[in-house]
Amino acid sequence: MVTKKKKMISVAVVGAGMIKFGELFDQSYEDMIVGAYKACLKSVDKGIDEAEIEAAWLGTCVGSLTRREMLSGTRLSEPLALFPMPVTRIENHCATGSDTIRNAAFSVAAGIYDTVLVVGVEKMRDIPSLEAMVDQTSFMQHLWWHPRGQTPPAMFAQFGSAHMQAFGTTREHFARVAVKNHHNGKLDPYAHFQFEVTIDQVLNAPMVAWPMGLLDSCPTTDGAAAVILTRPDRAKEYSHSPIYLLGTGCATDTFHSHNKRSFTEWPATAEASRQAYEMAGIGPKDVDLAELHDCFTCTELITYEDLGFCKKGEGGKWIEEGGPMMEGEIPCNTSGGLKSKGHPVGATGVAQACEIWWQLRGEAGKRQVKNPAFGLTHNLGGTGSISCVNIFGLEPRSSNF
Amino acid sequence: MVTKKKKMISVAVVGAGMIKFGELFDQSYEDMIVGAYKACLKSVDKGIDEAEIEAAWLGTCVGSLTRREMLSGTRLSEPLALFPMPVTRIENHCATGSDTIRNAAFSVAAGIYDTVLVVGVEKMRDIPSLEAMVDQTSFMQHLWWHPRGQTPPAMFAQFGSAHMQAFGTTREHFARVAVKNHHNGKLDPYAHFQFEVTIDQVLNAPMVAWPMGLLDSCPTTDGAAAVILTRPDRAKEYSHSPIYLLGTGCATDTFHSHNKRSFTEWPATAEASRQAYEMAGIGPKDVDLAELHDCFTCTELITYEDLGFCKKGEGGKWIEEGGPMMEGEIPCNTSGGLKSKGHPVGATGVAQACEIWWQLRGEAGKRQVKNPAFGLTHNLGGTGSISCVNIFGLEPRSSNF
């Protein structure tokens, strides 16, 4: 019987870039990919010969549902003229971007490739028909459990109301998430929304699915983001200040509301973060900033608890006390988050990594957190059925290299 | 400057199983997944505690296009009760299955997981509407290059006719591929078709897209297949006769006919196989049997050349001389191939690995090749825009372990 090896990973990030998220009717998928890739190349301090990129991963979700495009890795090779580079397309609902980084990092950690590219991209605004939109937002399945009416707002909202009932959380608590993230987003030139909101505005916005109003909900946004990963022992060839992926976790849970054991927690988030913390050798209190999956304000608040930033049931108290604020214990969504920066599904997790890249390198401008050493990204997809957590740090771990 | 490490991989396969391919109107995606998983578990010589499987990969392509199902890795966790196991969904057109094995293997080679599961699955027969079928078969894209009428038969057939013109290949040469694969398929209890065809039958079958007739074309088939991968130093815990993934390659090329440089070769296949041969430390002449992507008979014949089994232009001669026959130089598609076994997209590459598993272990019954040491699998997707090649052998390589 062989003893299990301690799971460790230490893969360098030497470039990260994205395009400004927004309603990009004037840009095709390909335009957005090119924009993110160019921004990423430009971010490599010492430059990089593109020929040194040996393989790529494309994270994208919605295009192959609504538009019959963005199937297969070729869709990344074509606009970037990367042929014959190997490209894998990954789809994992709203966790697509984070899981794409996870899989690409495995190939580097395995010693198969030295340097690889990850691109996440999504068009959410211009879809071909209302039918396509309904299909997309209802996760339509032609099966007995076909969840008629179970749109994402409805499915997430039931977590909000259950949390209110179980722990006395209020709509004001949720609204504070929106206020914070719009404030941060106004400081992020890449964010879709560039305006502040007040608690009153959030509370009085049109209701979408109680207790989630319009300003509790993230927008539908177009965008793309890219990162370049390499072996840690080659990182300084490309970058003065590389950052390192030190932990990565992924977990699944049931998709269907009628199978869920609880509506006040997402077990997939708790498990994915447990894996990532263990791999990185840190705990939640070591995290200096986090980009969380705030598709709805209640999602962010409950995620504080699932990630261990505060105790279960105390998310409301934690934000009231300033925990996730820019100057708080663990600043959350300094980029504006999905709520203000936007949520182009396949791009979201990769864009979160861009924010950690800027923050750890001290390049986040007006939204800079003071001397962060560890940054965490979190995605939650399929109303809690899939979660990925990645942890980045300033120093490589002694590792498989 | 760090010297590039020699790319090597050595990941053990300790289980492989599939369901009988066919028109499985009576089975859902979930039913097929359960069937393949159970068959795979049963194939593990010494048994395996399911709790030792640490992560999984799901390869599936078409369901999320036509039925809005099989999005995200959760679709594998749910029917197998694998929660909270991490599951990544991979889609890479018709190379989905092979690339899913490739990505899963990277995670084991990286030392992140000891033992992982790969499942490929596809329903091709019962689709919700004619519209869905048209969308699916035309690779519809809502863009300027929208290839109206460019269905897979039309796009592959132009390679057949170009090869005929360039090298004097005949429809009889292509027909020999069908005759061989139907013969082999009749010996494979898992094959969709269980009947022989003659050259005359192939030549006189209704024309689909000249020079490809109905019997030059693979059927649309439902099916699922699964393999279990582990660290080579743990393989003997599970299996008396493990086999090993020794090489894996992947390459992309342009999707669009108007951008292709040639219609007599698939550069993606040549490049993917080059990578895989180099990694495995063998050449084409060392391959003892191969499962090739014979979506059409012309595809298989041209692939002989792209894989280096014979020279460019000599595919017709090679099959005439018996090269790919069961008793030939390199038996090709002993399972019956896509042509006779069927082509459930996401399952195809995984089912090819099952055939290599049986052949290398001497368990292929009436279609057993004599003492094979190396087996190769090949997928080609998106009319040549993506290819994956995996090479399996009987002995592990000195590797990253």
Interface residues (C-beta under 8 A of the other chain):
Chain A: M1 V2 K4 K5 K7 M8 I9 S28 A55 C61 S64 L65 R67 R68 E69 L71 S72 G73 T74 R75 L76 S77 E78 L82 F83 P84 M85 P86 V87 T88 R89 I90 E91 N92 H93 A95 D99 R102 N103 F106 S107 A109 A110 G111 I112 Y113 D114 P128 D135 F139 M140 Q141 H142 L143 R231 D233 R234 E237 G249 C250 A251 T252 D253 T254 F255 H256 P267 A268 E271 A272 Q275 G381 G382 S385 I386 N400
Chain B: M1 V2 K4 K5 K7 M8 I9 S28 A55 C61 S64 L65 R67 R68 E69 L71 S72 G73 T74 R75 L76 S77 E78 L82 F83 P84 M85 P86 V87 T88 R89 I90 E91 N92 H93 A95 D99 R102 N103 F106 S107 A109 A110 G111 I112 Y113 D114 P128 D135 F139 M140 Q141 H142 L143 R231 D233 R234 E237 G249 C250 A251 T252 D253 T254 F255 H256 P267 A268 E271 A272 Q275 G381 G382 S385 I386 N400
